[in-house]
Amino acid sequence: RARVALWTVIMVCGVLVLFGAGAARNLRKELIKGLDLEIGIEGRDLIAEIEEQHSDWTQQTNAAAFFAQESKNIDYLEVHNAAGQTLYRSSNLEETTAFPARDLDGPYNVRVDDQRIRFRVFQTGPIRFALGKDSIRVRQTLAGLASAYFFTLPLVLLAVGGGAWWIARRAAAPVKTIAAQAEKISASALHQRLPPPEAEDEIGHLTLVLNQMFDRLERSFDQVTRFTSDA
């Protein structure tokens, strides 16, 4: 019973770990997709604001003031003009370059102070900017899921182990009953038989086979007894 329960717990644990890893992977993909969607919305909103200005973006001071005002609700922002000059850079970027080393069509990750920041490059006219959002919500959600999962996993395994032990005990009970009753059948009590089976299963078949064997043993014993008496 202990081995049955142990192997059941091991197999269930493996299945649950694989399921949890797959669920976490899919959840992370969906969260990242949602983060990319937010970046796209903020990027389009900023493009609309830029196109309404009709400003001379060669004036770095005016450009820096404009983007400083517009970036209050943006986590990370770096802006270049057509000449590649930096018009504005969020203070939290410090010396980190938000733009990728090569042109990318979609979002990408940049490490800022050991934090993974999600960026995307946008362009409108002479203005090219990289807008980023912190993925801390993604990390917090996954961390919360992992904590809850590994907190409940031992409880689930304990319940599974207890259930497997109980099932194994119930499955072995008829065999123990048959063994105990068979031990009572001796040479002086060969007429005794095992109780008829309640169900037509493996245990019932075993009971019938043992009773047939006892029938043969009883007949053989009677023949030997009669032969000895006649001799």
Disulfide bonds with the S-S distance in Angstrom:
none
